[in-house]
Amino acid sequence: MDRQATLLFWKVGEVIMSPTGKLFKWGTFAYEAFLALPIIGGSFVVANAWAPLGIAFLLHAVAIIILLRERGPIIGNAVGVVTSVVALIPFVGWVMHAITAIILLVEGLSGARRNPRY
């Protein structure tokens, strides 16, 4: 990275997520929040033969790779990977999607004020 790009992402010891990192963080939040809707999310998953859980798994995996490169927060996406697997159990999946959405929301809101993860 050249100096100008470094200054764009680093600001006095704080990490500022790149637009791609923000997109994946907020995109996975929106997807998890949709899947956490009690009847609508479950119907969507069952109607598509549980394929949305595989899509969620891939989205979270890609987000983790991007955020690791940026030293961004990955806890919410790691919980999302676990949720994608555990969500095969109907009511456990619903609760896990809600928990994951909340964690991703908190990380997304506090992402610009975070110290770098080493």
Backbone as CSV, one residue per row, in Angstrom:
resi,resn,N_x,N_y,N_z,CA_x,CA_y,CA_z,C_x,C_y,C_z
1,MET,0.837,-1.186,0.000,0.000,0.000,0.000,0.880,1.246,0.000
2,ASP,0.509,2.234,-0.754,1.270,3.466,-0.739,0.825,4.332,0.447
3,ARG,1.526,5.426,0.666,1.296,6.261,1.842,-0.107,6.848,1.864
4,GLN,-0.615,7.309,0.739,-1.935,7.911,0.697,-3.020,6.884,1.035
5,ALA,-2.910,5.680,0.526,-3.881,4.635,0.844,-3.797,4.249,2.316
6,THR,-2.571,4.237,2.864,-2.411,3.917,4.278,-3.090,4.966,5.140
7,LEU,-2.944,6.223,4.791,-3.596,7.285,5.558,-5.110,7.208,5.453
8,LEU,-5.604,6.683,4.361,-7.043,6.543,4.197,-7.611,5.534,5.182
9,PHE,-6.893,4.465,5.478,-7.406,3.404,6.336,-6.949,3.516,7.794
10,TRP,-5.899,4.262,8.077,-5.394,4.361,9.448,-5.495,5.798,9.914
11,LYS,-5.948,5.977,11.150,-6.079,7.323,11.694,-5.700,7.265,13.169
12,VAL,-4.532,7.707,13.523,-4.035,7.800,14.894,-4.389,6.569,15.729
13,GLY,-3.931,5.399,15.316,-4.123,4.188,16.099,-5.500,3.562,15.991
14,GLU,-6.362,4.061,15.158,-7.691,3.485,14.996,-7.818,2.865,13.616
15,VAL,-8.664,1.854,13.508,-8.906,1.219,12.228,-10.211,1.757,11.661
16,ILE,-10.148,2.182,10.427,-11.355,2.592,9.735,-11.592,1.555,8.651
17,MET,-12.748,0.878,8.700,-13.018,-0.176,7.722,-13.108,0.402,6.321
18,SER,-12.609,-0.350,5.374,-12.718,0.050,3.980,-14.174,-0.067,3.546
19,PRO,-14.524,0.530,2.416,-15.905,0.390,1.933,-16.312,-1.070,1.715
20,THR,-15.375,-1.914,1.296,-15.695,-3.329,1.106,-15.969,-4.004,2.438
21,GLY,-15.159,-3.702,3.447,-15.372,-4.263,4.776,-16.714,-3.839,5.352
22,LYS,-17.042,-2.555,5.183,-18.338,-2.052,5.665,-19.488,-2.727,4.927
23,LEU,-19.333,-2.890,3.617,-20.380,-3.529,2.824,-20.655,-4.944,3.319
24,PHE,-19.607,-5.707,3.551,-19.807,-7.077,4.027,-20.337,-7.108,5.454
25,LYS,-19.872,-6.196,6.308,-20.353,-6.166,7.691,-21.846,-5.835,7.726
26,TRP,-22.264,-4.789,7.015,-23.673,-4.392,7.018,-24.530,-5.328,6.169
27,GLY,-23.953,-5.884,5.108,-24.706,-6.836,4.283,-25.013,-8.118,5.032
28,THR,-24.018,-8.631,5.763,-24.274,-9.840,6.545,-25.228,-9.544,7.698
29,PHE,-25.168,-8.327,8.252,-26.139,-7.951,9.292,-27.552,-7.974,8.730
30,ALA,-27.760,-7.358,7.570,-29.103,-7.299,6.987,-29.622,-8.698,6.666
31,TYR,-28.758,-9.547,6.154,-29.159,-10.913,5.807,-29.534,-11.698,7.063
32,GLU,-28.717,-11.584,8.109,-29.012,-12.275,9.367,-30.288,-11.729,10.008
33,ALA,-30.480,-10.419,9.947,-31.697,-9.827,10.527,-32.929,-10.323,9.781
34,PHE,-32.834,-10.472,8.458,-33.963,-11.004,7.690,-34.246,-12.451,8.075
35,LEU,-33.194,-13.251,8.197,-33.388,-14.651,8.564,-33.886,-14.806,10.003
36,ALA,-33.691,-13.786,10.836,-34.147,-13.843,12.225,-35.626,-13.499,12.374
37,LEU,-36.264,-13.038,11.308,-37.705,-12.762,11.398,-38.438,-14.078,11.616
38,PRO,-39.274,-14.164,12.654,-39.829,-15.452,13.086,-40.464,-16.315,12.000
39,ILE,-41.447,-15.842,11.298,-42.127,-16.693,10.319,-41.545,-16.495,8.919
40,ILE,-41.231,-15.269,8.592,-40.759,-14.942,7.243,-39.393,-15.573,6.965
41,GLY,-38.441,-15.417,7.887,-37.104,-15.969,7.688,-37.109,-17.480,7.600
42,GLY,-37.863,-18.113,8.505,-37.945,-19.575,8.482,-38.603,-20.096,7.219
43,SER,-39.655,-19.415,6.777,-40.331,-19.820,5.533,-39.401,-19.685,4.333
44,PHE,-38.610,-18.616,4.330,-37.664,-18.392,3.239,-36.623,-19.511,3.188
45,VAL,-36.108,-19.895,4.349,-35.099,-20.953,4.412,-35.690,-22.290,3.969
46,VAL,-36.871,-22.642,4.487,-37.486,-23.926,4.148,-37.907,-23.958,2.677
47,ALA,-38.446,-22.851,2.170,-38.908,-22.805,0.778,-37.762,-22.966,-0.216
48,ASN,-36.572,-22.564,0.192,-35.410,-22.674,-0.698,-34.500,-23.841,-0.318
49,ALA,-35.057,-24.814,0.380,-34.357,-26.058,0.731,-33.051,-25.797,1.486
50,TRP,-33.074,-24.889,2.432,-31.944,-24.560,3.299,-30.750,-23.986,2.547
51,ALA,-30.895,-23.637,1.291,-29.798,-23.007,0.537,-29.404,-21.645,1.111
52,PRO,-30.345,-20.840,1.663,-29.928,-19.562,2.261,-28.917,-19.713,3.394
53,LEU,-28.921,-20.858,4.061,-27.933,-21.069,5.116,-26.538,-21.253,4.513
54,GLY,-26.451,-21.920,3.376,-25.171,-22.047,2.673,-24.676,-20.712,2.160
55,ILE,-25.606,-19.897,1.669,-25.245,-18.555,1.204,-24.736,-17.719,2.373
56,ALA,-25.415,-17.809,3.512,-24.973,-17.071,4.701,-23.582,-17.529,5.124
57,PHE,-23.337,-18.827,5.081,-22.023,-19.370,5.433,-20.942,-18.767,4.532
58,LEU,-21.181,-18.746,3.232,-20.193,-18.197,2.289,-19.989,-16.701,2.493
59,LEU,-21.078,-15.958,2.718,-20.954,-14.511,2.953,-20.119,-14.231,4.200
60,HIS,-20.371,-14.972,5.268,-19.604,-14.771,6.494,-18.146,-15.164,6.307
61,ALA,-17.883,-16.238,5.568,-16.496,-16.662,5.325,-15.729,-15.605,4.534
62,VAL,-16.353,-15.055,3.511,-15.699,-14.003,2.719,-15.486,-12.756,3.570
63,ALA,-16.475,-12.409,4.381,-16.339,-11.246,5.263,-15.191,-11.428,6.242
64,ILE,-15.024,-12.628,6.771,-13.920,-12.885,7.696,-12.580,-12.694,7.002
65,ILE,-12.458,-13.185,5.785,-11.200,-13.037,5.036,-10.897,-11.561,4.800
66,ILE,-11.899,-10.795,4.370,-11.701,-9.360,4.106,-11.344,-8.626,5.390
67,LEU,-12.069,-8.908,6.469,-11.835,-8.197,7.726,-10.528,-8.612,8.392
68,LEU,-10.071,-9.837,8.184,-8.752,-10.235,8.694,-7.651,-9.426,8.023
69,ARG,-7.781,-9.193,6.729,-6.787,-8.397,5.999,-6.759,-6.955,6.497
70,GLU,-7.935,-6.455,6.956,-8.024,-5.072,7.423,-7.844,-4.944,8.931
71,ARG,-7.665,-6.092,9.607,-7.615,-6.131,11.068,-8.897,-5.572,11.673
72,GLY,-10.001,-5.881,11.050,-11.304,-5.429,11.535,-11.941,-6.450,12.456
73,PRO,-13.091,-6.119,13.002,-13.780,-7.025,13.938,-14.395,-8.222,13.209
74,ILE,-14.073,-9.425,13.645,-14.563,-10.627,12.961,-15.459,-11.493,13.828
75,ILE,-15.671,-11.101,15.090,-16.438,-11.949,16.013,-17.843,-12.213,15.484
76,GLY,-18.528,-11.180,15.026,-19.895,-11.348,14.530,-19.972,-12.290,13.345
77,ASN,-19.016,-12.198,12.450,-19.021,-13.083,11.295,-18.619,-14.502,11.671
78,ALA,-17.757,-14.655,12.667,-17.417,-16.003,13.146,-18.645,-16.652,13.790
79,VAL,-19.389,-15.881,14.561,-20.646,-16.394,15.126,-21.628,-16.713,13.996
80,GLY,-21.592,-15.927,12.926,-22.457,-16.181,11.769,-22.145,-17.497,11.083
81,VAL,-20.877,-17.860,11.019,-20.496,-19.156,10.436,-21.076,-20.287,11.283
82,VAL,-20.939,-20.167,12.595,-21.500,-21.180,13.492,-23.023,-21.214,13.356
83,THR,-23.638,-20.042,13.273,-25.091,-19.965,13.125,-25.565,-20.650,11.851
84,SER,-24.818,-20.487,10.773,-25.210,-21.108,9.505,-25.259,-22.621,9.604
85,VAL,-24.416,-23.186,10.439,-24.402,-24.640,10.615,-25.486,-25.073,11.605
86,VAL,-25.590,-24.355,12.721,-26.527,-24.715,13.778,-27.978,-24.415,13.368
87,ALA,-28.165,-23.530,12.403,-29.507,-23.097,12.010,-30.324,-24.200,11.348
88,LEU,-29.738,-25.353,11.128,-30.525,-26.474,10.609,-31.565,-26.930,11.631
89,ILE,-31.345,-26.608,12.895,-32.315,-26.900,13.957,-33.258,-25.694,14.040
90,PRO,-34.546,-25.858,13.762,-35.453,-24.722,13.560,-35.431,-23.617,14.619
91,PHE,-35.785,-23.857,15.847,-35.896,-22.762,16.811,-34.533,-22.286,17.304
92,VAL,-33.569,-23.169,17.357,-32.210,-22.781,17.719,-31.658,-21.836,16.652
93,GLY,-31.936,-22.133,15.395,-31.496,-21.281,14.296,-32.079,-19.884,14.380
94,TRP,-33.342,-19.799,14.727,-33.990,-18.494,14.841,-33.309,-17.641,15.909
95,VAL,-33.054,-18.232,17.075,-32.401,-17.501,18.161,-30.976,-17.124,17.764
96,MET,-30.267,-18.041,17.145,-28.891,-17.771,16.737,-28.802,-16.675,15.671
97,HIS,-29.755,-16.652,14.731,-29.771,-15.578,13.727,-29.986,-14.231,14.399
98,ALA,-30.851,-14.189,15.394,-31.098,-12.935,16.115,-29.854,-12.487,16.879
99,ILE,-29.193,-13.423,17.556,-27.969,-13.091,18.304,-26.878,-12.603,17.347
100,THR,-26.718,-13.296,16.241,-25.705,-12.897,15.257,-25.993,-11.521,14.691
101,ALA,-27.261,-11.233,14.383,-27.628,-9.920,13.852,-27.305,-8.818,14.858
102,ILE,-27.555,-9.063,16.131,-27.257,-8.055,17.152,-25.754,-7.822,17.262
103,ILE,-24.975,-8.892,17.254,-23.513,-8.740,17.330,-22.987,-7.977,16.121
104,LEU,-23.475,-8.307,14.929,-23.035,-7.600,13.723,-23.445,-6.132,13.753
105,LEU,-24.622,-5.840,14.295,-25.070,-4.451,14.410,-24.141,-3.669,15.334
106,VAL,-23.816,-4.234,16.478,-22.919,-3.552,17.417,-21.544,-3.342,16.792
107,GLU,-21.026,-4.355,16.118,-19.721,-4.207,15.458,-19.771,-3.177,14.343
108,GLY,-20.851,-3.151,13.602,-20.964,-2.180,12.518,-21.039,-0.755,13.025
109,LEU,-21.750,-0.553,14.123,-21.876,0.788,14.683,-20.595,1.261,15.355
110,SER,-19.848,0.355,15.931,-18.630,0.745,16.635,-17.375,0.521,15.799
111,GLY,-17.515,0.157,14.557,-16.356,-0.175,13.717,-15.397,0.968,13.483
112,ALA,-15.895,2.193,13.384,-15.028,3.321,13.093,-14.263,3.806,14.327
113,ARG,-14.659,3.364,15.524,-14.020,3.812,16.757,-13.214,2.702,17.413
114,ARG,-12.740,1.783,16.653,-12.113,0.575,17.197,-10.593,0.640,17.042
115,ASN,-9.892,0.178,18.053,-8.438,0.041,17.965,-8.122,-1.154,17.069
116,PRO,-6.964,-1.143,16.417,-6.635,-2.256,15.528,-6.474,-3.562,16.295
117,ARG,-6.880,-4.658,15.659,-6.736,-5.994,16.221,-5.403,-6.544,15.722
118,TYR,-4.537,-6.927,16.640,-3.198,-7.402,16.248,-3.106,-8.879,16.304
